[in-house]
Amino acid sequence: MITERIKLSNSGAGMNEVLALSDSVAASLGLSKKKSFHLRLLAEELLSMVRAIAGDFSAEFWIEEDNRICKLHLEAERTTLDYARRKELLSVSTKGENVARRGIMEKIRDLIEAGLSGMEESYKLQADYGVGMFNYGALGILDTGMSETLYAWSMQKYKNELESRDNENEDEAEARDELEKSIIANIADDVRVGVRKNSFELIIEKNFN
């Protein structure tokens, strides 16, 4: 089953419809109250990230379901992305950083924004934030073999690679702590991001069996 597509933007358009759609899918699958709540929470986490993306973009949201495995899709195309303006605003703050920037979804948003701004911005992000910001996000980078894809990232791969490390430094400890505290990391089976030249796709997957 693939639901209708809902037009979505970070200005608020379509957000109520997304939540209604998640509730409708939960009802159609006969999910328990707890599982229905989890599906709605995942939709809310996705919307929270959408609101925080800088600039304007056109997007579509839909849910794909197969054998009670739900995939929440967000596909967006850039219109304007004021990533440079965001960095300028952060540079004049007291510490030169966004004190609200915490958690895995914020890192995913930064991967998306930097990628849509071009690989040069991705390299700048790596230089500005160092290992704790970009490189540990890059732990989840996937080799897609797709020429149009700048990079693809998987939360599950990110988790697995963190867990496989024998020696834990401060940045790795912080990354593990973020995952432990993250709603989406504790509920979703995977979160995948694919960034192309002027667009991105975000997929949140949850098995309700």
Salt bridges, closest charged atoms under 4 A:
ASP23 OD2 - ARG40 NH1 2.59
GLU44 OE2 - ARG40 NE 3.33
GLU60 OE1 - ARG5 NH1 2.87
GLU60 OE2 - LYS7 NZ 2.90
GLU64 OE1 - HIS73 NE2 2.99
GLU75 OE1 - ARG5 NH1 3.89
GLU88 OE2 - ARG85 NH1 3.03
ASP110 OD2 - ARG101 NH1 2.04
ASP110 OD1 - ARG109 NH2 3.94
GLU113 OE1 - ARG86 NE 3.09
GLU120 OE2 - LYS124 NZ 3.65
GLU121 OE2 - LYS124 NZ 3.70
ASP128 OD2 - LYS87 NZ 2.66
GLU161 OE2 - LYS157 NZ 2.27
GLU168 OE1 - ARG176 NE 2.41
GLU172 OE2 - ARG165 NH1 2.92
ASP177 OD2 - LYS181 NZ 3.03
GLU178 OE1 - LYS107 NZ 2.93
ASP190 OD2 - ARG192 NH1 3.37
GLU201 OE2 - HIS73 ND1 3.01
GLU205 OE1 - ARG192 NH1 3.14
